[in-house]
Amino acid sequence: MARLTTTVTIEHGFIKVLVAERQQVRAHRVLMASPQFFREGLVRDTQKIGAMIQAAFEEMEVAPGQAIGAVPGFQTSLRLLELPKAQGFDPAVVIPREASRLMGVSQQTSLLTWHRLPSAEDRTRWLVLSAARRAVHAYVETMKDAGLRVNTLEMRPFALARAVNQPDAIIAWVAPDGCEVVVVRESVPVLQQSLFWGAEPVEGLVLVYRLTEIIERTITAYDAENPQGPLPGEAAVYVCGSPIALDETVGPQVSESLQRPVGTLTPPMTYDVDFPVNDFVVNIGLTLREA
């Protein structure tokens, strides 16, 4: 029997379900939900949204089981910290302190984790991740009400990096209520900045200006914090997400404003020619985690 990978992502007013067999899309659904069921990008009525997800699985004739998801909303943070090598260095003490100082992260309200990267002679490099506890709780409760077990819950930057599948990139993912910009170096997301603008739709030139501004700010932050040098000029800008599917001119306009190459999404998966890649870019990246 074929092993299926199920991913479920949640955005303001939308739930996206993707079922794949290895790297081939088998079924997908975009479910529209009333904005009254959401607050600040998180589900506030987990029972109603859970019932909608259950119904989608029945329609697709797929048995619910384990799900892979992305932390919803815009309450996550990712940063690369370089710390001096020192005898007796304890990351469990130093990193939470630095995360509080540099990222404004409190362990009382956020889950915090870190991963060591290859280090220089006199410095250690740590990828530090945080996610608001209430964002994680909202997702887990929604899946529970849908009859699904959460196998993995990942931050969006990692899924986006897999879907883009480039060693160096700037990714701007756009949702109805905000956006997230990720810098990828050597296939690893090393910096993330988010902008939440609420339920009012942002489109056209306003969207282009907002994306250009936050991408510029993110690149500036990366260049200022990275002792190994600035982001290469040839690193392309990938603008993706459901609002971009409705207006494909946004990406080229943003890239032109930044004077950087425009990237085209070509994720390493098999799907029909009419498959909405922009709508499912995060789900695709989550699926590739298991491929």
Disulfide bonds with the S-S distance in Angstrom:
none
